[in-house]
Amino acid sequence: HSRILAYFLDSVVRAPTPPRAVREVGVGHGLMSSLLLAEVTDASYVGIDISPHTIAFCDQALRSEFPDQSDRWRFVEGDATSADFEVERGDWFVCCEVLEHVNEPEALLASCRKLITDDGHGFVTTVANLEAEDHVYLFDDAQSIRDCVNNAGFEIVHELSLVVPGLEDSERVPLNYAAVIKPSR
């Protein structure tokens, strides 16, 4: 996970043109939003999550770290694949460790396309061959993740695919995967 996080910092947060308006699907613990807001001081953030508890946790974490800057972020409770809410488009979306938790990851990614401008980008992470109780979708390998990204209307700008340490000799090699993507032309 530390290498995926370093990849996020280098590829998104510290990019030559850093993001200004980020939309995150699945806000989790708030690590990505916190790093973004700390390093890109003029960035704004909208977090979208289906769980009110997760939103409350992330909001509290951001308020603790940035007590006088709560105007830089907001949260939307809802299913990112539905049209029940409207979010202004940003220049980046982030979707980390979510695709393996939904029945239709391709549909989720296609919905993420609506969150960014035509020249926007996305940062996605997921796993392959890594079963867990809360993983409802299992990618077979890096190529199956790439196919999902492409079928959702994106192309991969660059990627990082890492074998889970200690499991290199497994019959089905588990991977941590991350990519910067952009809408297909």
Buried (B, 14 or more C-beta within 10 A) or exposed (E): EEEBBEBBBEBBBEBEEBBEBBBBBBBBEBBBBBBBBEEBEEBBBBBBBBEEEBBEBBBEBBEEEBEEEEEBBEBBBBBBBEEEEEBEBBBBBBBBBBBBBBEBBBBBBBBBBEBBEEEBBBBBBBBBBBEEEEBEBBBEBBEBBBBBBBBBBBEBEEBBBBBBEEEEEEEEBBBBBBBBBBBEE
